Amino acid sequence: MSLTPDVLWAQRPDAVYLTIDLKEVQDIKVNLDSEKMSFYGKVGGSLYEFSLDFFAPIAKEESKWSTKRLIEFYLKKETEGSWTSLSKVKKLPWVKVDWKRWQDSDDEDEGKQNAWNLDGLGDMNFGDMGADAEYDSDDEELPDLDPAEVPLGAAGDAPQQGATGGEPKKVAETDTLD
């Protein structure tokens, strides 16, 4: 019985990047058509294979693949645009998003440097937030409670004015759950 490898995918408007997450694969057989692909390979004593129908056609002649470390594919889309999934079959548990290569439609300008370039985070120094840090309004001291106000739970035997304005009435103590 064969196993199904994890397949990672990412896309750009003009291409799909696909990685078969297997190392040291032997006896590799790949069948790549414009509408679908199939894969067969052995790792150790285990046989791995899968077949999938692409979400949309690819330009087979312009697509490439490599087996240097992992098995990686550059699949040129026949028509530019965004695919909602890699395959026409929506739920393939072995197909996962390759977040390292993913590019959203907001990031499509290849000539511009990515605004969220994480390589530059090493220049940020959060340790200098000492005495020179900006004043935060949440750091203000809170005013004392008005002495006429009695905090909840502290009323105990404190007299309060009756509803009719007459003599003070005694507030009943209540049991509290601790």
DRENDO-1510 file (C-alpha; in Angstrom, 1 decimal, always signed):
<recs>
REC; n; res; u; v; w
REC; 1; MET; +0.0; +0.0; +0.0 .
REC; 2; SER; +1.3; +3.4; -0.9 .
REC; 3; LEU; +1.5; +6.5; +1.3 .
REC; 4; THR; +0.7; +10.1; +0.3 .
REC; 5; PRO; +3.4; +12.7; +1.0 .
REC; 6; ASP; +2.7; +16.2; +2.2 .
REC; 7; VAL; +2.5; +18.6; -0.7 .
REC; 8; LEU; +3.2; +22.3; +0.0 .
REC; 9; TRP; +2.0; +25.0; -2.5 .
REC; 10; ALA; +2.1; +28.7; -2.9 .
REC; 11; GLN; +1.2; +31.0; -5.8 .
REC; 12; ARG; +1.9; +34.2; -7.6 .
REC; 13; PRO; -0.4; +35.7; -10.2 .
REC; 14; ASP; +1.6; +34.0; -12.9 .
REC; 15; ALA; +2.8; +30.7; -11.3 .
REC; 16; VAL; +2.3; +28.1; -8.7 .
REC; 17; TYR; +5.2; +26.7; -6.5 .
REC; 18; LEU; +4.7; +23.1; -5.4 .
REC; 19; THR; +7.0; +21.2; -3.1 .
REC; 20; ILE; +6.7; +17.5; -2.3 .
REC; 21; ASP; +8.0; +17.1; +1.2 .
REC; 22; LEU; +10.2; +14.1; +0.8 .
REC; 23; LYS; +14.0; +13.7; +1.0 .
REC; 24; GLU; +16.3; +11.2; -0.6 .
REC; 25; VAL; +13.6; +9.9; -3.0 .
REC; 26; GLN; +14.5; +7.1; -5.3 .
REC; 27; ASP; +12.8; +5.8; -8.5 .
REC; 28; ILE; +11.0; +9.1; -9.0 .
REC; 29; LYS; +8.3; +9.1; -11.7 .
REC; 30; VAL; +6.5; +12.4; -12.5 .
REC; 31; ASN; +3.8; +12.8; -15.1 .
REC; 32; LEU; +3.0; +16.5; -15.7 .
REC; 33; ASP; +0.2; +17.6; -18.0 .
REC; 34; SER; -1.5; +21.0; -18.4 .
REC; 35; GLU; -4.5; +19.8; -16.4 .
REC; 36; LYS; -3.0; +17.3; -13.8 .
REC; 37; MET; +0.1; +15.7; -12.4 .
REC; 38; SER; +1.0; +12.4; -10.8 .
REC; 39; PHE; +3.9; +11.4; -8.7 .
REC; 40; TYR; +5.6; +8.1; -7.7 .
REC; 41; GLY; +8.7; +7.6; -5.6 .
REC; 42; LYS; +10.3; +5.5; -2.9 .
REC; 43; VAL; +11.9; +6.6; +0.4 .
REC; 44; GLY; +13.5; +3.8; +2.3 .
REC; 45; GLY; +11.1; +0.9; +2.0 .
REC; 46; SER; +8.0; +3.1; +1.6 .
REC; 47; LEU; +6.2; +3.9; -1.6 .
REC; 48; TYR; +4.7; +7.4; -2.0 .
REC; 49; GLU; +2.3; +8.4; -4.7 .
REC; 50; PHE; -0.5; +10.8; -5.5 .
REC; 51; SER; -2.4; +12.3; -8.4 .
REC; 52; LEU; -4.2; +15.6; -8.6 .
REC; 53; ASP; -6.1; +17.7; -11.1 .
REC; 54; PHE; -5.0; +21.3; -11.1 .
REC; 55; PHE; -7.5; +24.1; -10.3 .
REC; 56; ALA; -6.8; +25.6; -13.7 .
REC; 57; PRO; -4.5; +24.7; -16.6 .
REC; 58; ILE; -0.8; +25.3; -16.5 .
REC; 59; ALA; +1.7; +26.0; -19.4 .
REC; 60; LYS; +3.5; +22.7; -19.3 .
REC; 61; GLU; +6.3; +23.8; -21.7 .
REC; 62; GLU; +7.2; +26.8; -19.4 .
REC; 63; SER; +7.0; +24.7; -16.1 .
REC; 64; LYS; +10.1; +23.3; -14.4 .
REC; 65; TRP; +11.0; +20.9; -11.6 .
REC; 66; SER; +14.1; +20.1; -9.5 .
REC; 67; THR; +15.1; +17.2; -7.2 .
REC; 68; LYS; +18.1; +18.8; -5.5 .
REC; 69; ARG; +17.0; +18.5; -1.9 .
REC; 70; LEU; +13.3; +18.3; -2.0 .
REC; 71; ILE; +11.2; +17.8; -5.1 .
REC; 72; GLU; +10.2; +21.3; -6.2 .
REC; 73; PHE; +8.0; +22.5; -9.1 .
REC; 74; TYR; +7.6; +25.9; -10.7 .
REC; 75; LEU; +4.3; +25.6; -12.6 .
REC; 76; LYS; +3.6; +28.5; -15.0 .
REC; 77; LYS; -0.1; +29.3; -15.0 .
REC; 78; GLU; -1.7; +29.3; -18.5 .
REC; 79; THR; -3.8; +32.4; -17.5 .
REC; 80; GLU; -2.7; +34.8; -14.8 .
REC; 81; GLY; -4.9; +35.1; -11.8 .
REC; 82; SER; -5.5; +33.7; -8.3 .
REC; 83; TRP; -6.4; +30.1; -7.6 .
REC; 84; THR; -8.6; +29.4; -4.6 .
REC; 85; SER; -6.9; +26.0; -4.2 .
REC; 86; LEU; -4.3; +23.8; -5.8 .
REC; 87; SER; -6.7; +21.2; -7.0 .
REC; 88; LYS; -10.3; +21.0; -8.3 .
REC; 89; VAL; -10.9; +18.7; -5.3 .
REC; 90; LYS; -11.2; +21.2; -2.5 .
REC; 91; LYS; -10.3; +19.0; +0.5 .
REC; 92; LEU; -7.0; +17.2; +0.2 .
REC; 93; PRO; -5.6; +16.8; +3.7 .
REC; 94; TRP; -2.1; +16.2; +2.4 .
REC; 95; VAL; -2.0; +19.5; +0.5 .
REC; 96; LYS; -0.8; +22.4; +2.7 .
REC; 97; VAL; +0.0; +26.1; +2.2 .
REC; 98; ASP; +3.7; +26.9; +1.8 .
REC; 99; TRP; +3.8; +30.1; +3.9 .
REC; 100; LYS; +7.5; +30.7; +3.2 .
REC; 101; ARG; +6.6; +31.2; -0.5 .
REC; 102; TRP; +3.0; +32.5; -0.3 .
REC; 103; GLN; +2.3; +35.9; -1.7 .
REC; 104; ASP; -1.0; +37.7; -1.2 .
REC; 105; SER; -2.5; +40.0; -3.8 .
REC; 106; ASP; -1.4; +42.9; -1.7 .
REC; 107; ASP; +2.2; +41.9; -2.2 .
REC; 108; GLU; +2.1; +41.6; -6.0 .
REC; 109; ASP; +4.4; +44.5; -6.8 .
REC; 110; GLU; +7.7; +42.5; -7.3 .
REC; 111; GLY; +9.6; +45.7; -8.0 .
REC; 112; LYS; +8.9; +47.1; -4.5 .
REC; 113; GLN; +10.4; +45.7; -1.4 .
REC; 114; ASN; +8.0; +44.0; +0.9 .
REC; 115; ALA; +6.8; +46.5; +3.6 .
REC; 116; TRP; +6.8; +43.7; +6.2 .
REC; 117; ASN; +10.4; +42.6; +5.6 .
REC; 118; LEU; +11.2; +40.6; +8.7 .
REC; 119; ASP; +15.0; +40.7; +8.0 .
REC; 120; GLY; +15.1; +44.3; +9.3 .
REC; 121; LEU; +13.6; +43.4; +12.7 .
REC; 122; GLY; +17.1; +42.8; +14.1 .
REC; 123; ASP; +17.6; +46.6; +14.0 .
REC; 124; MET; +14.8; +47.3; +16.4 .
REC; 125; ASN; +15.9; +47.8; +20.0 .
REC; 126; PHE; +13.0; +47.3; +22.5 .
REC; 127; GLY; +15.5; +47.4; +25.4 .
REC; 128; ASP; +15.7; +51.2; +25.3 .
REC; 129; MET; +12.2; +51.7; +26.8 .
REC; 130; GLY; +13.6; +53.1; +30.1 .
REC; 131; ALA; +13.5; +56.6; +31.4 .
REC; 132; ASP; +13.4; +58.2; +27.9 .
REC; 133; ALA; +10.2; +56.2; +26.9 .
REC; 134; GLU; +7.1; +58.2; +26.1 .
REC; 135; TYR; +4.7; +58.9; +29.0 .
REC; 136; ASP; +1.6; +56.6; +28.9 .
REC; 137; SER; -1.7; +58.0; +30.2 .
REC; 138; ASP; -2.4; +54.7; +31.8 .
REC; 139; ASP; +0.5; +55.4; +34.2 .
REC; 140; GLU; -1.4; +58.2; +35.9 .
REC; 141; GLU; -2.3; +57.9; +39.5 .
REC; 142; LEU; -6.0; +57.3; +40.1 .
REC; 143; PRO; -7.8; +59.8; +42.4 .
REC; 144; ASP; -8.9; +58.7; +45.8 .
REC; 145; LEU; -12.5; +57.7; +46.3 .
REC; 146; ASP; -14.9; +60.4; +47.6 .
REC; 147; PRO; -15.0; +59.8; +51.4 .
REC; 148; ALA; -18.8; +59.9; +51.3 .
REC; 149; GLU; -18.8; +56.8; +49.0 .
REC; 150; VAL; -18.6; +53.5; +50.7 .
REC; 151; PRO; -17.0; +50.7; +48.6 .
REC; 152; LEU; -19.0; +47.6; +47.9 .
REC; 153; GLY; -18.7; +44.9; +50.5 .
REC; 154; ALA; -17.4; +47.5; +53.1 .
REC; 155; ALA; -20.9; +48.9; +54.0 .
REC; 156; GLY; -21.3; +46.5; +57.0 .
REC; 157; ASP; -22.9; +48.6; +59.8 .
REC; 158; ALA; -22.5; +52.0; +58.0 .
REC; 159; PRO; -25.7; +54.0; +58.4 .
REC; 160; GLN; -27.5; +55.2; +55.3 .
REC; 161; GLN; -30.3; +57.7; +54.9 .
REC; 162; GLY; -33.7; +56.2; +54.6 .
REC; 163; ALA; -35.7; +56.5; +51.4 .
REC; 164; THR; -38.1; +59.0; +53.0 .
REC; 165; GLY; -35.3; +61.1; +54.4 .
REC; 166; GLY; -36.0; +60.3; +58.1 .
REC; 167; GLU; -33.7; +58.4; +60.4 .
REC; 168; PRO; -30.8; +56.5; +59.1 .
REC; 169; LYS; -31.5; +52.9; +58.5 .
REC; 170; LYS; -29.0; +50.1; +59.1 .
REC; 171; VAL; -27.8; +48.1; +56.1 .
REC; 172; ALA; -28.1; +44.4; +56.5 .
REC; 173; GLU; -24.9; +42.4; +56.2 .
REC; 174; THR; -24.8; +39.7; +53.6 .
REC; 175; ASP; -22.8; +36.6; +53.4 .
REC; 176; THR; -20.1; +36.7; +50.7 .
REC; 177; LEU; -18.6; +33.8; +48.9 .
REC; 178; ASP; -14.9; +33.7; +49.4 .
</recs>
